[in-house]
């Protein structure tokens, strides 16, 4: 079967939405999601990032979107799915519980790794869906990639096949 790698945050899970909401509730941020993730995040220091990635609840407080559920229900019969994330290892249990709670298929294929390129190569992935250009650049040398459109990847939308939705990625995954 065709092998498909899927990023978690920004693709299958709304981590960026959780961060935006955190800033609205706890830091008085009043701007929109798009404003936050196209401008404000650029002001984050390394300490800010370290603090944010260590907030465990930001990895589990969102329900999967209808788009995510519909995509996974469709894809599970057509692809071998691999969840390949650069989340910190200490949220592994949180992530595993999230996948179980929401009945994600192929839960046993959850991989925490910063080197997605060599992981994709080792797994012989045919496709990979991610939202971060820094990952897609290397991945595009190993497999076909599709980028999920997000406010922080505006500059790369012409470089990769891009979709606003997971269901919209199917047109790129089903071309042979």
Beta strands, then each sheet from edge to edge (+ up, - down):
strand 1: 2-6
strand 2: 79-85
strand 3: 110-112
strand 4: 127-130
strand 5: 144-148
strand 6: 161-163
sheet 1: 3+ 2+ 1+ 4+ 5+ 6+
end
